[in-house]
Amino acid sequence: MASGVSYRNVPMEMPVVRELIGEYRSPNSKISNLERSGELIRLRRGLYIADPGFSGQEISRELVANNLYGPSYVSCESALSYHGLTPERVNTVVSSTFKRAKSYSNPLGIFEYITVPEDYYPIGIDQVIVGEEYAFLIASPEKALCDLIISTSGLRFQSVRAARDYILDDLRIDLEEHSAWDVTIISDCAQHGRKSRELNFLQEVLRNG
């Protein structure tokens, strides 16, 4: 490694980076040089992560999303893709927060944050622990569906059949392949979130398969 700095594959605030690089007369200039050389990736102002070529470790975009803006958890199509429920990989990482909506673009991609009600926010969040290195928050499959439905403008279901068509045709989720749905999460979301009728239709679809 050119600089001799040993990195972990976790996002680092500016004070942590300064500590890692050691004593320099102008630490900000050193950090800028590391960024230009590709050793560090700037995620947003004051937040960095080591390039995998230097750290030797893969970057988790889910972990990055949690650290870019929070409190937040990965959700919607991004969570469904992570859980293996949708056939395509999603390039934009979508997360939910009870703070205002926000968007970031950096060398790792686009990170979008949608706003959900604060009392609804904590329902159905999973913590994924990766080895002993790091952990991140992500929506359960059920919560990801609820977030997607309540945040999609103009999306309305008039029947259970319409909700089923949305799951099968629009999202291309195979209900037979994933049958272990926790419908109590959807029931809780329907009580605290928006579009309670649509979420109740969703609950019926997943309960009956």
C-alpha positions in Angstrom: 0.0 0.0 0.0 1.5 3.3 -1.1 0.8 5.3 2.0 1.3 2.5 4.5 -2.1 3.2 6.1 -4.1 0.2 7.3 -7.8 0.6 6.6 -11.0 -1.2 7.5 -13.9 -1.4 5.1 -16.2 0.9 7.1 -17.1 4.6 6.5 -14.7 7.0 8.4 -15.4 10.5 9.5 -12.6 13.1 9.0 -11.2 12.8 12.6 -10.7 9.0 12.2 -8.9 9.4 8.8 -6.6 12.1 10.4 -5.8 9.7 13.2 -5.0 6.9 10.7 -2.7 8.9 8.5 -0.7 10.2 11.4 1.1 13.4 11.9 1.2 15.8 8.9 1.6 19.5 8.8 -1.4 19.7 6.5 -3.6 16.7 7.1 -6.4 18.0 4.9 -3.9 18.2 2.0 -2.8 14.6 2.7 -6.4 13.4 2.7 -7.0 15.2 -0.6 -3.9 13.5 -2.1 -5.2 10.1 -0.9 -8.5 10.9 -2.5 -6.9 11.9 -5.8 -4.7 8.7 -5.8 -7.8 6.6 -5.4 -6.8 5.3 -2.0 -9.8 7.0 -0.3 -13.3 7.5 -1.7 -15.2 10.5 -0.5 -18.8 9.5 0.2 -19.9 13.0 1.2 -18.2 16.0 2.8 -16.3 14.7 5.8 -17.0 11.0 5.3 -14.7 8.6 3.5 -14.1 4.9 2.9 -11.0 3.0 1.6 -11.0 1.8 -1.9 -11.2 -2.0 -2.0 -7.9 -2.1 -3.9 -6.1 -0.7 -0.9 -8.1 -2.1 2.0 -8.4 -5.6 0.4 -12.0 -5.7 1.6 -15.3 -5.4 -0.2 -17.5 -2.4 0.4 -21.0 -2.9 1.7 -23.3 -0.3 0.1 -25.9 -1.1 2.7 -23.4 0.0 5.4 -22.5 3.1 3.5 -26.2 4.0 3.1 -26.7 3.7 6.9 -23.7 6.0 7.5 -24.4 8.6 4.9 -27.6 9.8 6.4 -29.4 8.7 9.5 -31.1 7.3 11.3 -32.0 5.2 8.3 -32.3 1.6 7.1 -32.1 0.2 3.6 -35.5 -0.4 2.1 -37.9 -0.6 -0.9 -36.4 -2.3 -4.0 -32.9 -2.2 -2.5 -33.9 -4.4 0.4 -36.0 -6.7 -1.8 -33.0 -7.2 -4.0 -30.7 -7.8 -1.0 -33.2 -10.5 0.3 -33.2 -12.1 -3.2 -36.8 -11.4 -3.9 -36.4 -9.4 -7.1 -34.6 -10.7 -10.2 -32.5 -7.6 -11.0 -29.8 -5.9 -9.0 -30.8 -2.4 -8.0 -28.2 0.3 -8.8 -29.7 3.1 -6.6 -29.7 2.3 -2.9 -33.0 3.4 -1.4 -33.3 3.9 2.4 -36.1 5.0 4.8 -35.7 7.7 7.4 -38.1 9.8 9.5 -36.0 12.9 8.7 -36.5 14.9 5.5 -35.9 13.2 2.2 -32.4 13.5 0.8 -30.2 12.2 -2.0 -26.4 11.6 -2.4 -24.3 10.8 -5.4 -20.8 9.5 -5.1 -18.4 7.0 -6.8 -20.3 4.1 -5.3 -23.6 5.1 -6.8 -26.8 7.0 -5.9 -28.2 6.9 -2.4 -31.8 8.1 -1.9 -33.7 8.5 1.4 -37.5 8.6 1.6 -39.4 9.9 4.6 -41.7 7.6 6.6 -43.8 8.4 9.7 -41.7 8.4 12.9 -43.9 6.1 14.8 -44.0 3.7 11.8 -40.2 3.8 11.3 -39.0 1.2 13.8 -41.4 -1.6 12.7 -39.8 -4.6 10.8 -36.1 -3.5 10.8 -33.5 -6.3 10.7 -29.9 -5.9 11.8 -27.4 -7.8 9.6 -24.1 -8.6 11.3 -21.2 -9.4 8.9 -18.6 -11.4 10.7 -17.1 -9.3 13.4 -16.5 -6.4 11.1 -19.7 -4.3 10.9 -23.5 -4.4 11.0 -26.1 -2.5 9.1 -29.9 -2.0 9.3 -32.2 -3.2 6.5 -36.0 -3.6 6.1 -37.4 -7.0 6.4 -39.0 -8.1 3.1 -42.5 -7.2 4.5 -41.4 -3.8 5.7 -39.7 -3.1 2.4 -42.9 -3.8 0.6 -44.9 -1.6 2.9 -42.3 1.3 2.5 -42.5 0.9 -1.3 -46.3 1.0 -1.4 -46.7 4.0 0.9 -43.9 6.0 -0.8 -45.0 5.4 -4.4 -47.1 8.3 -5.5 -50.3 7.4 -7.2 -50.1 3.7 -6.3 -53.5 2.6 -5.1 -55.1 -0.9 -4.9 -58.9 -1.4 -5.2 -58.8 -5.1 -4.4 -56.7 -8.0 -3.2 -56.3 -9.1 -6.8 -54.8 -5.7 -7.8 -52.3 -6.0 -5.0 -51.4 -9.5 -6.1 -50.9 -8.3 -9.7 -48.6 -5.6 -8.4 -46.5 -8.1 -6.5 -46.3 -10.7 -9.3 -46.2 -8.4 -12.4 -44.7 -5.1 -11.3 -42.2 -6.3 -8.7 -41.8 -9.9 -10.2 -41.8 -11.5 -6.8 -42.4 -15.3 -6.8 -44.8 -15.8 -4.0 -44.3 -19.6 -4.1 -40.5 -19.3 -3.8 -40.8 -17.2 -0.7 -43.7 -18.3 1.5 -42.5 -17.5 5.0 -44.0 -14.0 5.2 -44.5 -12.4 8.6 -47.8 -10.7 8.0 -47.9 -9.2 11.5 -45.3 -6.7 10.3 -47.7 -5.5 7.6 -50.5 -5.4 10.1 -48.4 -3.2 12.4 -47.5 -0.9 9.5 -51.1 -0.6 8.4 -51.9 0.8 11.9 -49.1 3.3 12.0 -48.4 4.3 8.4 -50.2 5.6 5.3 -52.3 3.7 2.8 -53.8 1.3 5.4 -56.2 -0.1 2.9 -53.5 -1.0 0.4 -51.4 -2.6 3.2 -54.3 -4.7 4.3 -54.8 -5.9 0.7 -51.0 -6.7 0.7 -51.4 -8.6 3.9 -54.1 -10.8 2.4 -52.0 -11.6 -0.6 -49.0 -12.7 1.4 -51.1 -14.6 3.9 -52.8 -16.7 1.2 -49.7 -17.0 -1.1 
